[in-house]
């Protein structure tokens, strides 16, 4: 089976005010079609690890391989291109650009990639919204919809370029029970029906329960 | 300054695959659009005002041919004005845009 993401000997230090080691020799890989959750207490380094794996934080030791490509030594714009093409990102708080409509928000990474025409991207964006049951929101302004709806729109946006992997940073952390369950259902159907590879950082036990593999972290190490 | 209000948007753009230079282009584009729109409006209202001023009677014995307030419509002045409005907005936008391009999305996303 194809390896989508591989972390090799990743160490990370925070330097202010004192030098503290926050990640200690992290080694693991994620295969295609795997649904992996990373759990651990606040401050165990799980979010820090995700920022490194998503190529946004490059200030670390060790190597990162995404979809067979080594990320070390890549330039800012090359990494941006990889995030655009291969990674779909879902955050806890930072959802959408309020200036744009829901549809435009979903289309944006597709327009940036430039692989398809605007018309085709619009069609794909509407398909993704329909898949998540929110196509009726397409023409609404992004700040006119509820938090749960925003998170589903963010998932549609993460899917628009058919990424190799979806990464989530506490994607249910800011949602109520009903919306959390909707997001769980979306993730499990993405994993099962669409064979989407997922890497989700969470402290939500029920999210971890629906994944294929749980990576447990403590004090900057993988313990399980 | 606008980029401080737009930190979240900058972080989202960067996380979804826009590079620093794309962010810079976006902010420069915004400031130049303001420069173009402001410059055009300024030229238009300036022209209208000078036409009105041109109607004001101005009679003096030393200049027998002049009957109204003298106005110079030389296009060079309009070109200078347009150039100045573009240049000022470009420089006013350039440094914030450069700063926006350097925003670290991790700091913003972690910050909440």
Interface residues (C-beta under 8 A of the other chain):
Chain A: X47 X51 X54 X56 X57 X76 X77 X80 X81 X82 X83 X84 X85 X87 X89 X91 X92 X93 X94 X95 X96 X97 X98 X99 X108 X109 X112 X113 X157 X169
Chain B: X8 X9 X11 X12 X13 X14 X15 X16 X17 X18 X19 X20 X21 X22 X104 X105 X106 X108 X109 X110 X112
